[in-house]
């Protein structure tokens, strides 16, 4: 389902999503459940023009102008400190990017691709004869969880992506327009 359809359904209070990663407190491999997305019918959806990730604070902010309209707890790559340098380093990149494309059928609950690597990332990797890597996403929990749900909330567990809860991912999916700017800060 694309962003415009999902946003329209959510605004009308009609959207429901599959919680493919299971519900908190269920064991890994529990069959997906469908739960309604609860939005207050009087709540207008904010127009988000930028996403800011604060790696050190494990926080993702959705911005409208200079104001934070939503803020979320995040998990990062297994080796979160510092700039991503190459494929397989388990770091989350730092820099200015765009939200490229959406995938409602990823291995994680929804995903939005970050435009990593940018030109500076490619130059840095080439200078060291490394592959820059790619497939950096904002996404929810794995569809097939290998750990209890709490593990994903308290631990940096991705290969370099930015992970949020499934409920937070629904909001991010609905509120971020295609090609929105994303700034990933140390």
Backbone as JSON, one array per atom type, in Angstrom:
{
  "sequence": "XXXXXXXXXXXXXXXXXXXXXXXXXXXXXXXXXXXXXXXXXXXXXXXXXXXXXXXXXXXXXXXXXXXXXXXXXXXXXXXXXXXXXXXXXXXXXXXXXXXXXXXXXXXXXXXXXXXXXXXXXXXXXXXXXXXXXXXXXXXXXXXXXXXXXXXXXXXXXXXXXXXXXXXXXXXXXXXXXXXXXXXXXX",
  "N": [[0.85, -1.17, 0.0], [0.64, 2.19, -0.88], [2.08, 5.35, 0.28], [0.3, 7.57, 0.04], [-2.25, 6.38, -0.1], [-2.3, 4.92, 2.34], [-2.01, 7.06, 4.16], [-4.34, 8.51, 3.62], [-6.31, 6.63, 4.35], [-5.64, 6.33, 7.05], [-6.09, 8.93, 7.97], [-8.8, 8.99, 7.72], [-9.43, 7.23, 9.64], [-9.57, 4.54, 9.04], [-7.51, 2.76, 8.6], [-5.73, -0.29, 8.92], [-3.07, -2.37, 10.0], [-0.74, -4.99, 9.39], [0.84, -6.61, 11.96], [3.49, -7.87, 11.5], [5.78, -8.68, 12.82], [4.86, -9.67, 15.12], [3.21, -9.35, 18.32], [4.09, -7.34, 21.19], [5.38, -9.26, 23.83], [4.7, -11.69, 22.79], [5.88, -14.81, 21.56], [8.76, -15.31, 19.4], [8.02, -15.92, 15.99], [5.31, -16.09, 16.29], [2.17, -16.07, 14.73], [1.3, -13.4, 12.41], [-0.68, -10.62, 13.46], [-3.61, -8.63, 12.96], [-4.09, -5.35, 13.67], [-5.95, -2.42, 14.52], [-4.94, 0.85, 13.46], [-4.72, 3.43, 15.61], [-5.78, 6.6, 15.46], [-6.47, 9.83, 16.62], [-9.46, 11.2, 15.62], [-9.76, 13.93, 15.35], [-7.24, 14.85, 15.13], [-4.96, 16.5, 13.16], [-2.8, 15.48, 10.57], [0.6, 16.19, 10.75], [2.63, 18.14, 8.49], [5.53, 16.94, 7.45], [8.81, 17.98, 6.86], [11.42, 17.27, 7.12], [13.68, 14.83, 8.43], [15.44, 14.11, 11.35], [18.09, 12.4, 12.71], [19.49, 11.56, 15.74], [22.12, 10.01, 16.6], [23.7, 9.5, 18.94], [21.89, 10.0, 20.98], [19.98, 8.18, 20.47], [17.64, 8.78, 18.99], [15.03, 9.73, 16.78], [13.78, 12.42, 15.05], [10.9, 13.93, 13.69], [10.47, 16.66, 11.64], [8.94, 19.86, 11.24], [9.35, 22.67, 9.55], [11.35, 24.38, 11.77], [10.58, 22.96, 13.95], [10.07, 20.21, 16.17], [7.86, 17.66, 15.51], [7.25, 15.04, 16.04], [8.83, 12.48, 17.95], [11.03, 9.72, 18.3], [12.22, 6.7, 19.83], [15.16, 4.97, 18.86], [16.96, 2.16, 17.45], [20.24, 1.25, 16.46], [22.97, 0.35, 14.2], [25.01, -2.55, 14.98], [27.55, -1.67, 15.64], [27.63, 1.21, 16.53], [29.01, 3.69, 16.85], [30.57, 6.37, 15.23], [31.24, 7.16, 11.72], [29.75, 5.4, 8.99], [31.84, 3.39, 7.07], [32.28, 1.33, 5.27], [30.95, -1.55, 3.55], [29.49, -3.97, 5.63], [30.48, -3.06, 8.09], [28.76, -2.6, 10.16], [27.88, -0.12, 10.98], [25.87, 2.82, 11.37], [25.25, 5.24, 8.95], [26.46, 8.69, 8.81], [25.43, 11.92, 7.97], [24.01, 13.89, 5.25], [21.1, 12.98, 3.64], [18.49, 11.52, 1.59], [15.09, 10.3, 1.73], [14.57, 7.6, -0.07], [12.93, 5.36, -1.26], [10.02, 3.31, -0.65], [9.19, 0.24, 1.02], [6.82, -1.99, 1.47], [6.86, -4.66, 1.77], [9.12, -5.72, 2.97], [11.77, -7.51, 4.75], [11.45, -6.63, 7.25], [9.19, -4.86, 9.41], [7.66, -2.78, 7.41], [9.66, -0.53, 5.46], [11.8, 2.22, 4.74], [13.96, 3.41, 2.42], [17.15, 4.89, 2.87], [19.15, 7.29, 1.21], [21.87, 6.53, 1.26], [24.82, 5.24, -0.23], [26.09, 8.62, -0.34], [27.75, 11.02, -2.51], [30.09, 11.86, -1.11], [30.43, 9.72, 0.66], [30.94, 7.64, -1.16], [33.37, 8.53, -2.34], [35.08, 8.46, -0.1], [35.08, 5.71, 0.52], [36.09, 4.61, -1.89], [38.68, 5.7, -1.92], [39.92, 4.13, -0.07], [39.76, 1.71, -1.2], [37.46, 0.2, -0.7], [34.18, -1.29, -0.54], [31.35, 0.72, -0.41], [28.9, -0.05, 0.62], [25.36, -0.29, 1.29], [21.76, -0.21, 1.15], [20.62, 0.95, 3.46], [18.18, 1.53, 5.79], [15.18, 2.91, 7.27], [13.3, 1.16, 9.51], [10.85, -1.14, 10.94], [10.41, -3.77, 13.35], [11.95, -7.07, 12.89], [10.28, -9.3, 10.64], [10.39, -11.98, 11.21], [11.17, -12.6, 14.22], [14.09, -13.15, 16.15], [14.65, -12.86, 18.75], [13.31, -11.94, 22.01], [10.79, -9.38, 22.14], [11.53, -7.16, 23.74], [14.32, -7.1, 23.59], [14.9, -5.88, 21.11], [14.19, -3.3, 21.62], [15.93, -2.37, 23.57], [18.53, -2.7, 22.66], [21.19, -2.05, 20.32], [20.86, -3.36, 17.23], [20.83, -3.68, 14.45], [22.16, -4.08, 11.06], [23.18, -1.69, 10.33], [21.14, -0.08, 9.86], [18.32, 2.08, 10.78], [16.25, 1.46, 13.32], [12.91, 1.2, 14.54], [10.02, 0.89, 16.71], [7.21, -1.12, 15.63], [4.76, 0.27, 15.73], [5.67, 2.93, 15.81], [6.88, 2.98, 13.33], [4.72, 2.91, 11.58], [3.64, 5.49, 11.95], [5.85, 7.07, 11.1], [6.04, 6.23, 8.44], [3.58, 7.18, 7.47], [3.8, 9.95, 7.86], [6.07, 11.0, 6.62], [7.05, 12.46, 3.62], [7.74, 11.32, 0.24], [11.11, 11.46, -0.84], [11.97, 13.11, 1.21], [14.21, 15.06, 3.19], [16.83, 13.68, 5.17], [18.76, 13.99, 7.95], [21.51, 12.62, 9.44], [22.97, 12.57, 12.42], [25.91, 12.54, 14.58]],
  "CA": [[0.0, 0.0, 0.0], [1.54, 3.33, -0.93], [1.98, 6.36, 1.32], [-0.9, 8.4, -0.1], [-3.42, 5.58, 0.25], [-2.23, 4.66, 3.76], [-2.26, 8.31, 4.87], [-5.76, 8.84, 3.46], [-7.06, 5.7, 5.18], [-5.37, 6.66, 8.45], [-6.78, 10.19, 8.27], [-10.22, 8.66, 7.83], [-9.58, 6.29, 10.75], [-9.9, 3.24, 8.49], [-6.33, 1.95, 8.31], [-5.23, -1.32, 9.82], [-1.8, -2.86, 9.49], [-0.32, -6.3, 9.88], [1.99, -6.56, 12.85], [4.15, -9.09, 11.05], [6.79, -9.09, 13.78], [4.2, -10.16, 16.32], [2.87, -8.38, 19.34], [4.97, -7.41, 22.35], [5.03, -10.3, 24.77], [4.5, -12.96, 22.11], [7.15, -15.45, 21.23], [9.14, -15.22, 18.0], [7.34, -16.87, 15.13], [3.88, -16.01, 16.48], [1.57, -15.6, 13.48], [0.97, -11.99, 12.4], [-2.02, -10.21, 13.85], [-4.01, -7.35, 12.38], [-4.57, -4.44, 14.69], [-6.25, -1.11, 13.94], [-4.09, 1.99, 13.78], [-5.6, 4.35, 16.31], [-5.48, 8.02, 15.38], [-7.58, 10.65, 17.06], [-10.09, 11.7, 14.4], [-9.61, 15.37, 15.25], [-5.83, 15.17, 15.0], [-4.48, 16.72, 11.79], [-1.46, 14.94, 10.35], [1.55, 17.27, 10.46], [3.4, 18.08, 7.24], [6.92, 16.78, 7.83], [9.7, 18.36, 5.76], [12.77, 16.78, 7.37], [13.9, 13.84, 9.48], [16.75, 14.27, 11.97], [18.48, 11.27, 13.56], [20.55, 11.86, 16.71], [22.61, 8.67, 16.93], [24.15, 9.43, 20.33], [20.73, 10.05, 21.86], [19.07, 7.12, 20.01], [16.38, 9.48, 18.77], [14.67, 10.19, 15.44], [12.79, 13.49, 15.12], [10.24, 14.4, 12.48], [10.5, 18.12, 11.74], [8.12, 20.74, 10.4], [10.11, 23.9, 9.75], [12.36, 24.12, 12.8], [9.92, 22.37, 15.12], [9.92, 18.76, 16.26], [6.45, 17.3, 15.61], [7.23, 13.69, 16.61], [10.15, 12.01, 18.34], [10.97, 8.28, 18.49], [13.41, 5.96, 20.26], [15.67, 4.15, 17.75], [18.1, 1.26, 17.59], [21.17, 1.48, 15.35], [23.82, -0.77, 13.85], [25.7, -3.21, 16.08], [28.76, -0.9, 15.92], [26.99, 2.48, 16.19], [29.83, 4.9, 16.99], [31.35, 6.76, 14.06], [30.67, 7.17, 10.37], [29.83, 4.18, 8.19], [32.96, 3.49, 6.14], [32.28, 0.28, 4.25], [29.99, -2.64, 3.67], [29.77, -4.94, 6.68], [31.07, -2.52, 9.33], [27.67, -2.54, 11.14], [27.68, 1.26, 11.44], [24.83, 3.63, 10.76], [25.96, 6.39, 8.38], [26.23, 10.06, 9.28], [25.46, 12.85, 6.85], [22.76, 14.38, 4.69], [20.57, 12.02, 2.68], [17.05, 11.62, 1.25], [14.33, 9.06, 1.84], [14.48, 7.18, -1.47], [11.77, 4.57, -1.68], [9.33, 2.57, 0.41], [8.98, -1.17, 0.78], [5.84, -2.53, 2.42], [7.03, -6.12, 1.8], [10.51, -6.02, 3.32], [11.97, -8.51, 5.8], [11.16, -5.91, 8.48], [7.88, -4.23, 9.33], [7.78, -1.58, 6.58], [11.0, 0.07, 5.4], [12.02, 3.37, 3.87], [15.39, 3.43, 2.11], [17.93, 6.13, 2.98], [19.95, 7.4, -0.02], [23.27, 6.17, 1.45], [25.89, 6.22, -0.02], [26.11, 9.83, -1.16], [29.05, 11.19, -3.21], [31.19, 11.89, -0.14], [30.61, 8.34, 1.15], [31.58, 6.87, -2.23], [34.78, 8.97, -2.44], [35.81, 7.96, 1.08], [35.25, 4.26, 0.37], [36.99, 4.35, -3.04], [40.04, 6.06, -1.54], [40.46, 3.02, 0.73], [39.51, 0.49, -1.98], [36.41, -0.54, -0.01], [32.8, -1.15, -1.01], [30.66, 1.62, 0.52], [27.72, -0.66, 1.22], [24.09, 0.3, 0.9], [20.55, -0.77, 1.78], [20.37, 1.53, 4.78], [16.74, 1.76, 5.88], [14.42, 3.09, 8.51], [12.35, 0.06, 9.49], [10.36, -1.67, 12.19], [11.0, -5.02, 13.83], [12.01, -8.14, 11.9], [9.06, -10.09, 10.51], [10.68, -13.23, 11.94], [12.04, -12.19, 15.32], [14.96, -14.18, 16.73], [14.77, -12.53, 20.17], [12.11, -11.37, 22.62], [10.54, -8.03, 21.66], [12.27, -6.19, 24.54], [15.7, -7.05, 23.1], [14.98, -4.93, 20.01], [14.02, -1.95, 22.15], [17.03, -1.95, 24.46], [19.83, -3.05, 22.09], [21.49, -1.74, 18.93], [20.82, -4.71, 16.69], [20.76, -3.74, 12.99], [23.43, -4.12, 10.31], [23.52, -0.31, 10.04], [19.88, 0.63, 9.65], [17.69, 2.79, 11.88], [15.06, 0.67, 13.63], [11.93, 1.73, 15.48], [8.94, -0.06, 16.96], [6.28, -1.2, 14.51], [3.79, 1.36, 15.84], [6.36, 4.15, 15.4], [7.13, 2.89, 11.89], [3.48, 3.29, 10.89], [3.59, 6.96, 11.96], [6.92, 7.6, 10.24], [5.61, 5.91, 7.07], [2.47, 8.06, 7.09], [4.08, 11.38, 8.0], [7.21, 11.44, 5.81], [6.82, 12.43, 2.17], [8.81, 10.79, -0.6], [12.27, 12.33, -1.09], [12.23, 14.01, 2.34], [15.61, 15.13, 3.65], [17.14, 13.05, 6.44], [20.08, 14.33, 8.47], [21.91, 11.66, 10.46], [24.0, 13.24, 13.22], [26.59, 11.65, 15.57]],
  "C": [[0.9, 1.23, 0.0], [1.19, 4.38, 0.12], [0.68, 7.14, 1.23], [-2.16, 7.64, 0.29], [-3.44, 5.33, 1.76], [-2.55, 5.91, 4.57], [-3.73, 8.68, 4.78], [-6.63, 7.93, 4.33], [-6.88, 6.03, 6.66], [-6.1, 7.93, 8.85], [-8.27, 9.95, 8.45], [-10.5, 7.69, 8.98], [-9.87, 4.87, 10.3], [-8.71, 2.31, 8.31], [-6.13, 0.87, 9.37], [-3.98, -1.89, 9.18], [-1.52, -4.23, 10.09], [0.9, -6.11, 10.76], [2.78, -7.84, 12.63], [5.21, -9.57, 12.03], [6.19, -9.64, 15.06], [3.94, -9.04, 17.3], [3.86, -8.47, 20.48], [4.47, -8.48, 23.31], [4.73, -11.64, 24.12], [5.85, -13.54, 21.74], [7.47, -15.26, 19.75], [8.42, -16.29, 17.19], [5.84, -16.9, 15.34], [3.26, -15.47, 15.2], [1.21, -14.12, 13.55], [-0.47, -11.75, 12.82], [-2.34, -8.9, 13.16], [-4.62, -6.52, 13.48], [-4.9, -3.1, 14.05], [-5.21, -0.08, 14.35], [-5.0, 3.04, 14.39], [-5.07, 5.78, 16.19], [-6.7, 8.77, 15.9], [-8.18, 11.33, 15.83], [-9.95, 13.21, 14.24], [-8.16, 15.8, 15.05], [-5.46, 15.32, 13.53], [-3.07, 16.14, 11.67], [-0.51, 16.09, 10.03], [2.23, 17.05, 9.11], [4.87, 18.08, 7.63], [7.8, 17.15, 6.64], [11.13, 17.85, 5.94], [12.76, 15.78, 8.51], [15.3, 14.1, 10.03], [16.98, 13.09, 12.91], [19.64, 11.73, 14.43], [21.05, 10.51, 17.22], [22.97, 8.54, 18.41], [23.01, 9.4, 21.33], [19.71, 8.96, 21.53], [17.67, 7.7, 19.8], [16.23, 9.89, 17.31], [13.57, 11.23, 15.61], [12.21, 13.75, 13.74], [10.04, 15.9, 12.65], [9.51, 18.77, 10.78], [8.7, 22.13, 10.61], [11.22, 23.59, 10.73], [11.81, 23.42, 14.02], [9.85, 20.85, 15.03], [8.43, 18.46, 16.43], [6.25, 15.89, 16.16], [8.67, 13.3, 16.92], [10.04, 10.54, 18.72], [12.3, 7.73, 19.0], [13.84, 5.06, 19.09], [16.74, 3.18, 18.24], [18.94, 1.43, 16.33], [21.92, 0.19, 15.02], [24.55, -1.31, 15.07], [26.96, -2.48, 16.52], [28.42, 0.57, 15.65], [27.88, 3.72, 16.19], [30.64, 5.15, 15.72], [30.61, 6.62, 12.75], [30.77, 5.79, 9.73], [30.93, 4.36, 7.16], [32.89, 2.49, 5.01], [31.18, -0.73, 4.54], [30.42, -3.58, 4.79], [30.38, -4.39, 7.95], [30.04, -2.33, 10.44], [27.48, -1.15, 11.73], [26.52, 1.9, 10.7], [25.52, 4.88, 10.21], [25.63, 7.7, 9.07], [26.34, 10.97, 8.07], [24.06, 13.25, 6.42], [22.32, 13.47, 3.55], [19.12, 12.37, 2.35], [16.4, 10.28, 1.54], [13.95, 8.66, 0.43], [13.2, 6.49, -1.87], [11.25, 3.76, -0.5], [9.16, 1.12, 0.02], [8.04, -1.71, 1.85], [5.98, -4.04, 2.57], [8.47, -6.51, 2.15], [10.57, -7.12, 4.38], [11.7, -7.92, 7.19], [9.81, -5.24, 8.31], [8.03, -2.86, 8.66], [9.24, -1.11, 6.54], [11.0, 1.22, 4.41], [13.53, 3.47, 3.67], [15.97, 4.83, 2.25], [18.9, 6.14, 1.79], [21.46, 7.21, 0.18], [23.65, 5.13, 0.4], [25.7, 7.46, -0.89], [27.51, 9.96, -1.79], [30.23, 11.19, -2.25], [31.48, 10.49, 0.41], [31.33, 7.5, 0.11], [33.05, 7.24, -2.39], [35.62, 8.4, -1.31], [36.08, 6.46, 0.94], [36.22, 3.93, -0.77], [38.44, 4.64, -2.69], [40.71, 4.93, -0.75], [40.27, 1.67, 0.04], [38.5, -0.44, -1.29], [35.11, -0.4, -0.78], [32.06, -0.31, 0.03], [29.5, 0.96, 1.24], [26.47, 0.05, 0.74], [22.96, -0.34, 1.66], [20.38, -0.31, 3.21], [18.9, 1.98, 4.79], [16.33, 2.29, 7.24], [13.39, 1.98, 8.46], [11.9, -0.31, 10.89], [11.07, -2.96, 12.55], [11.08, -6.07, 12.72], [10.67, -8.88, 11.83], [9.19, -11.44, 11.21], [11.68, -12.9, 13.05], [12.81, -13.37, 15.88], [15.12, -14.0, 18.24], [13.41, -12.08, 20.69], [11.99, -9.91, 22.18], [11.35, -6.98, 22.43], [13.72, -6.03, 24.09], [15.85, -5.96, 22.03], [14.82, -3.49, 20.47], [15.25, -1.46, 22.91], [18.42, -2.13, 23.86], [19.98, -2.47, 20.69], [21.68, -3.08, 18.23], [20.86, -4.79, 15.16], [22.15, -3.87, 12.36], [23.93, -2.73, 9.97], [22.29, 0.55, 9.8], [19.44, 1.37, 10.91], [16.38, 2.08, 12.15], [14.21, 1.34, 14.7], [10.91, 0.64, 15.77], [8.0, -0.08, 15.75], [5.26, -0.07, 14.55], [4.42, 2.68, 15.4], [6.6, 4.15, 13.9], [5.89, 3.26, 11.09], [3.38, 4.82, 10.83], [4.63, 7.56, 11.03], [6.54, 7.4, 8.78], [4.55, 6.9, 6.6], [2.87, 9.53, 7.02], [5.24, 11.88, 7.15], [6.89, 11.37, 4.33], [8.0, 11.77, 1.45], [9.86, 11.86, -0.82], [12.52, 13.34, 0.03], [13.71, 13.95, 2.71], [15.73, 14.41, 4.99], [18.59, 13.38, 6.8], [20.4, 13.35, 9.6], [23.15, 12.23, 11.15], [24.65, 12.27, 14.19], [25.83, 11.57, 16.89]]
}
